[in-house]
Amino acid sequence: MRQIEIKTKGLSQNIFAGQYHSAFKGRGMAFSEVREYSFGDDVRDIDWNVTARHSKPYIKVFEEERELTVVLLIDVSGSKNFGTQGQMKKDVITEIAATLAFSAMQNNDKIGVIFFSNTIEKFIPPKKGKKHILYIIRELIDFQPTETKTDIAQVLQYLTSAIKKRCTTFLISDFVDNTHDYPHALTIANRKHDLVAVQVYDERETKMPNVGLMYIQDAETQAETWVDTASKQVRKNYKNWWEARQTAMQQAFKKSNVDAVSISTNEDYVKALMTLFNKRN
């Protein structure tokens, strides 16, 4: 936990501070003060009550309301426990989530977390402060889900009902969702909130190696079977399946106008997140 805190807090302070601040805007404009009208000011901002009292025009001055509420939707389903590049998907998800949490803290934003599988596993309401961030990180490391499958649509529906005010939401998952019914939920959630999708995957998931007869188990359904990876057709079918799934996912993001990034477990997630942030500016 201490290692993750040191690494991710440093990243949020030294790298993400400016990009996070500019990429994720406040909830709107808040009234600040009134001042005398100057040539070129928008007449729609005139405060007629103050103007009447002083017999000369005054305008309302507004400032951007910077404080955000950030909610992390963290996939804790069975497929997160996979990795062939030195670390598992859940390790990368934890570091990304911790970095975003510290970035929110640096910006004085509230942050909450929803852990999900094919059910809502745990909801940590948004709060501020380092103590709250460290509690979130501890849960990211130690949390044990009750289910193994994935239902992204359900957590998005829960988000829209549980969080009433508009918030910035990061959906962090490998998007291994066999229900295939989350595209419509993405659109609805992104209308109410500012939704960003972060896919974490392992390079081995993109293609099947030729290692002969292999016994495999589905981490989410627990189904077991033998696969002849020596077969070119089997490897081709698997590759086609992966590419079709990725294409469908990307089309869902595009249709729902959700900003998204895909990050491999052997990739520098800092660079990927920076690219995402810069794209939003």
Secondary structure per residue as TSV (DSSP state, phi and psi in degrees):
chain	resnum	aa	ss	phi	psi
A	1	M	-	360.0	-42.7
A	2	R	H	-63.9	-39.1
A	3	Q	H	-63.7	-43.1
A	4	I	H	-65.1	-40.4
A	5	E	H	-60.5	-48.0
A	6	I	H	-62.3	-46.3
A	7	K	H	-67.3	-52.1
A	8	T	H	-74.9	-33.0
A	9	K	H	-66.3	-39.3
A	10	G	H	-63.2	-41.6
A	11	L	H	-62.2	-44.0
A	12	S	I	-66.0	-34.1
A	13	Q	I	-78.6	-42.9
A	14	N	I	-93.4	-23.6
A	15	I	I	-117.5	-48.8
A	16	F	I	-87.7	-12.3
A	17	A	H	-49.1	-58.4
A	18	G	H	-69.1	-42.6
A	19	Q	H	-65.0	-42.8
A	20	Y	H	-62.5	-45.9
A	21	H	H	-59.7	-43.1
A	22	S	H	-82.8	-26.4
A	23	A	H	-77.5	-28.5
A	24	F	S	-120.9	108.3
A	25	K	-	-81.4	165.5
A	26	G	-	-71.2	178.6
A	27	R	S	-75.2	-11.9
A	28	G	E	154.9	-156.7
A	29	M	E	-107.1	133.4
A	30	A	E	-114.9	142.7
A	31	F	E	-62.3	134.6
A	32	S	E	-112.0	-55.7
A	33	E	E	-165.4	177.9
A	34	V	E	-116.7	149.7
A	35	R	E	-145.8	166.9
A	36	E	E	-64.5	144.8
A	37	Y	-	-65.7	136.5
A	38	S	-	-120.4	151.1
A	39	F	T	-55.1	129.9
A	40	G	T	100.8	-14.2
A	41	D	-	-67.0	151.5
A	42	D	-	-73.0	120.6
A	43	V	G	-63.4	-19.6
A	44	R	G	-69.7	-14.7
A	45	D	G	-93.1	3.0
A	46	I	B	-64.9	131.5
A	47	D	-	-91.3	103.2
A	48	W	H	-70.7	-29.7
A	49	N	H	-65.9	-48.3
A	50	V	H	-66.4	-40.1
A	51	T	H	-58.3	-43.3
A	52	A	H	-65.2	-37.0
A	53	R	H	-70.3	-34.5
A	54	H	H	-102.1	-3.8
A	55	S	T	60.4	23.2
A	56	K	S	-152.4	152.2
A	57	P	-	-71.0	135.8
A	58	Y	E	-124.5	149.1
A	59	I	E	-120.9	154.5
A	60	K	E	-82.4	137.0
A	61	V	E	-108.1	130.2
A	62	F	E	-116.2	147.1
A	63	E	E	-124.1	151.9
A	64	E	E	-64.9	131.1
A	65	E	E	-82.7	101.4
A	66	R	-	-78.2	-29.0
A	67	E	-	-63.3	128.7
A	68	L	-	-113.1	159.8
A	69	T	E	-109.9	123.4
A	70	V	E	-111.7	132.5
A	71	V	E	-124.9	127.3
A	72	L	E	-99.0	124.7
A	73	L	E	-99.5	108.6
A	74	I	E	-107.6	120.1
A	75	D	E	-75.1	117.5
A	76	V	-	-116.3	22.9
A	77	S	S	-70.4	174.0
A	78	G	G	-61.9	-30.6
A	79	S	G	-70.4	-10.7
A	80	K	G	-70.4	-20.7
A	81	N	S	-86.8	55.7
A	82	F	-	-143.8	139.0
A	83	G	-	-175.4	137.4
A	84	T	S	-126.3	4.9
A	85	Q	S	-115.4	32.1
A	86	G	S	99.3	-18.2
A	87	Q	S	-153.0	155.6
A	88	M	-	-86.0	165.0
A	89	K	H	-58.9	-37.6
A	90	K	H	-64.3	-30.5
A	91	D	H	-67.5	-42.7
A	92	V	H	-67.8	-41.9
A	93	I	H	-58.5	-42.8
A	94	T	H	-62.0	-44.9
A	95	E	H	-66.6	-42.0
A	96	I	H	-62.6	-46.3
A	97	A	H	-62.5	-42.0
A	98	A	H	-65.5	-39.9
A	99	T	H	-62.9	-43.5
A	100	L	H	-65.5	-37.4
A	101	A	H	-64.0	-45.5
A	102	F	H	-68.0	-34.2
A	103	S	H	-62.1	-41.0
A	104	A	H	-63.8	-41.1
A	105	M	H	-63.6	-42.3
A	106	Q	H	-60.5	-30.0
A	107	N	T	-92.6	6.6
A	108	N	T	62.5	33.8
A	109	D	-	-95.3	153.2
A	110	K	E	-77.5	149.5
A	111	I	E	-141.2	136.9
A	112	G	E	-131.3	168.3
A	113	V	E	-137.7	140.4
A	114	I	E	-122.6	114.1
A	115	F	E	-86.1	133.8
A	116	F	E	-141.5	151.4
A	117	S	S	-126.8	-117.2
A	118	N	S	-96.0	13.6
A	119	T	S	-147.5	167.7
A	120	I	E	-80.9	109.8
A	121	E	E	-80.3	-42.1
A	122	K	E	-163.2	141.4
A	123	F	E	-120.5	120.0
A	124	I	E	-105.7	107.8
A	125	P	E	-60.6	149.0
A	126	P	E	-62.2	132.3
A	127	K	E	-146.5	171.9
A	128	K	-	-106.4	168.0
A	129	G	S	106.4	151.3
A	130	K	H	-65.1	-40.1
A	131	K	H	-57.9	-40.4
A	132	H	H	-67.1	-40.7
A	133	I	H	-62.6	-43.4
A	134	L	H	-66.3	-33.2
A	135	Y	H	-64.0	-42.6
A	136	I	H	-61.5	-45.4
A	137	I	H	-62.8	-41.5
A	138	R	H	-60.2	-40.6
A	139	E	H	-68.7	-36.4
A	140	L	H	-59.7	-37.2
A	141	I	H	-78.9	-44.6
A	142	D	H	-100.3	-13.8
A	143	F	-	-62.5	133.8
A	144	Q	-	-115.2	113.7
A	145	P	-	-72.7	159.5
A	146	T	S	-90.7	-21.9
A	147	E	-	-121.6	166.4
A	148	T	-	-117.4	-16.0
A	149	K	S	-85.3	-180.0
A	150	T	-	-127.6	135.1
A	151	D	-	-141.0	93.0
A	152	I	H	-70.1	-37.9
A	153	A	H	-58.1	-40.0
A	154	Q	H	-63.8	-42.9
A	155	V	H	-69.9	-32.3
A	156	L	H	-68.0	-38.4
A	157	Q	H	-66.3	-39.4
A	158	Y	H	-64.0	-40.8
A	159	L	H	-57.5	-48.9
A	160	T	H	-66.1	-26.2
A	161	S	H	-90.3	-32.4
A	162	A	H	-82.9	-35.2
A	163	I	-	-105.7	107.1
A	164	K	-	-77.4	-42.4
A	165	K	S	-85.9	154.8
A	166	R	-	-59.8	136.2
A	167	C	-	-140.2	166.5
A	168	T	E	-92.4	125.7
A	169	T	E	-123.3	129.9
A	170	F	E	-107.8	116.6
A	171	L	E	-95.0	106.4
A	172	I	E	-109.9	112.8
A	173	S	E	-159.1	165.0
A	174	D	-	-89.0	-6.1
A	175	F	-	60.5	29.6
A	176	V	-	-84.0	86.0
A	177	D	-	-127.6	102.4
A	178	N	T	-76.7	-3.1
A	179	T	T	-76.6	-27.9
A	180	H	-	57.5	23.2
A	181	D	-	-114.5	19.8
A	182	Y	-	-87.7	-16.8
A	183	P	H	-55.3	-44.4
A	184	H	H	-65.9	-37.8
A	185	A	H	-65.6	-33.3
A	186	L	H	-59.1	-46.3
A	187	T	H	-61.5	-46.7
A	188	I	H	-64.1	-45.5
A	189	A	H	-64.6	-37.9
A	190	N	H	-75.0	-18.3
A	191	R	H	-72.0	-34.6
A	192	K	H	-89.5	-37.0
A	193	H	S	-122.6	171.4
A	194	D	E	-94.5	98.5
A	195	L	E	-98.8	132.6
A	196	V	E	-125.9	132.1
A	197	A	E	-105.6	132.6
A	198	V	E	-124.2	110.5
A	199	Q	E	-93.2	129.5
A	200	V	E	-114.8	123.0
A	201	Y	E	-137.0	166.2
A	202	D	-	-107.2	141.8
A	203	E	G	-57.1	-32.6
A	204	R	G	-66.8	-21.6
A	205	E	G	-72.8	-16.8
A	206	T	G	-82.7	-22.3
A	207	K	S	-155.3	150.0
A	208	M	-	-93.7	129.9
A	209	P	-	-77.0	155.7
A	210	N	-	-90.0	93.0
A	211	V	-	-126.3	19.7
A	212	G	S	81.1	-151.9
A	213	L	E	-73.4	126.1
A	214	M	E	-131.4	136.5
A	215	Y	E	-96.9	121.6
A	216	I	E	-126.0	158.6
A	217	Q	E	-132.4	135.7
A	218	D	-	-76.5	119.6
A	219	A	T	-66.9	-19.9
A	220	E	T	-97.8	-40.3
A	221	T	T	-98.9	-12.6
A	222	Q	-	69.3	8.6
A	223	A	-	-66.8	141.7
A	224	E	E	-124.2	145.4
A	225	T	E	-162.8	163.6
A	226	W	E	-95.3	140.6
A	227	V	E	-129.9	130.6
A	228	D	E	-89.8	90.4
A	229	T	T	-73.8	-9.0
A	230	A	T	-73.5	-17.2
A	231	S	-	-76.6	123.5
A	232	K	H	-62.0	-36.9
A	233	Q	H	-66.3	-39.7
A	234	V	H	-62.5	-45.1
A	235	R	H	-66.5	-37.4
A	236	K	H	-66.2	-44.0
A	237	N	H	-61.3	-40.2
A	238	Y	H	-65.8	-44.4
A	239	K	H	-60.8	-43.1
A	240	N	H	-62.3	-39.2
A	241	W	H	-62.4	-46.4
A	242	W	H	-60.5	-47.7
A	243	E	H	-64.6	-38.2
A	244	A	H	-65.8	-39.5
A	245	R	H	-66.4	-42.2
A	246	Q	H	-63.7	-42.0
A	247	T	H	-62.5	-44.2
A	248	A	H	-62.9	-40.1
A	249	M	H	-64.2	-46.8
A	250	Q	H	-65.0	-36.8
A	251	Q	H	-65.4	-36.9
A	252	A	H	-64.3	-41.1
A	253	F	H	-63.4	-44.5
A	254	K	H	-65.0	-44.2
A	255	K	H	-65.0	-36.3
A	256	S	H	-89.8	0.0
A	257	N	T	62.1	38.1
A	258	V	-	-98.8	124.8
A	259	D	E	-68.3	138.7
A	260	A	E	-147.5	157.1
A	261	V	E	-146.0	143.5
A	262	S	E	-111.1	130.2
A	263	I	E	-127.8	124.6
A	264	S	E	-83.6	154.2
A	265	T	T	-65.9	-17.1
A	266	N	T	-103.4	15.2
A	267	E	S	-107.9	154.1
A	268	D	-	-77.1	104.1
A	269	Y	H	-68.9	-21.5
A	270	V	H	-61.8	-49.5
A	271	K	H	-61.3	-41.6
A	272	A	H	-64.8	-43.4
A	273	L	H	-68.1	-38.0
A	274	M	H	-61.5	-41.7
A	275	T	H	-61.7	-43.1
A	276	L	H	-61.7	-46.8
A	277	F	H	-62.2	-45.6
A	278	N	H	-63.6	-31.9
A	279	K	H	-66.5	-26.0
A	280	R	H	-85.2	-12.1
A	281	N	-	-79.5	360.0
